[in-house]
Amino acid sequence: MTTSQKITVVDTAGVITVTKADATLGDIFSTAISTTEAVTGFYGLAQRAGLLVGGMAIQEFRRTGKINPFSA
């Protein structure tokens, strides 16, 4: 079984370096708004789902004042 990976891209004086390491649970949160790091695999899918539901909750709060993202 493959594991989720954390990909880091660093640009130093025009030389681009890409590193790969096993992702940890905390990487889901630490890479959510990063422009140089990303998670792949199941952790990446979980991160995207969390961002989607969080956005839905914010929109519902703006619309009705409640944070239930699944209300009609």
N, C-alpha and C positions, 0 to 999 in steps of 0.2 A: 504494500500500500504506500502511496506517495504521501508526503507530508506537505503542509503549507510552507511556502518560502517567503522570505522578506528580501526584496530586491532594492538595492541602494545604488543610485547613480551620482557620481561626483565628477565635476568638471574643474580641473586644476590646470590653469594656464593653457587651455585648449586641448588638454589630454583628458578624454572621458574614460572613467574607470567604473565598471559595473561589478558589484559584489553580490553574492547570494548566500543566504544563511537560513537555517530553519527558523520559522516564525514561532513566537510565543503568543500566548493569549493577550498579553498587554500590547502587542504590536497592532492588534485590531484598532485600538484607540489611539495609539501614538502616531500611526500613519494615516489617520482619517483625513487630515487636511495638509499633509506633507506634499511638497512638490518634487522631492528627491527620493522618496521611499514609497514602496507599495507592497501589499501582501497579495499572494496568489493562493489558489486552491480554496479549500473550504473556508478558511479565515477571510479570504477576499470576498467570498459570497456572503458570509455573515456580516462583514463590514458594510457592504452595499445594501443589504436588507435593513440593517440598523439605520443607515442614513435615509433610506426611503421612508421607513416608518416614523423616524424622527421628523422628517419634513412634512409628512402627513399630519402629525400631531401639532406642529407649529401652525400649519394652515388651518386646521380645525379650531385651534385656540383663537386665531385671528378672526375666524368666521363666526364662532358661537360662544367663545369664552370657556370652552371645555377642552381638555387635552386628549379625549378619546379619539384616536385617528380612524376608528372603524364605525363611528356613528353615522347615521344617514341624515 
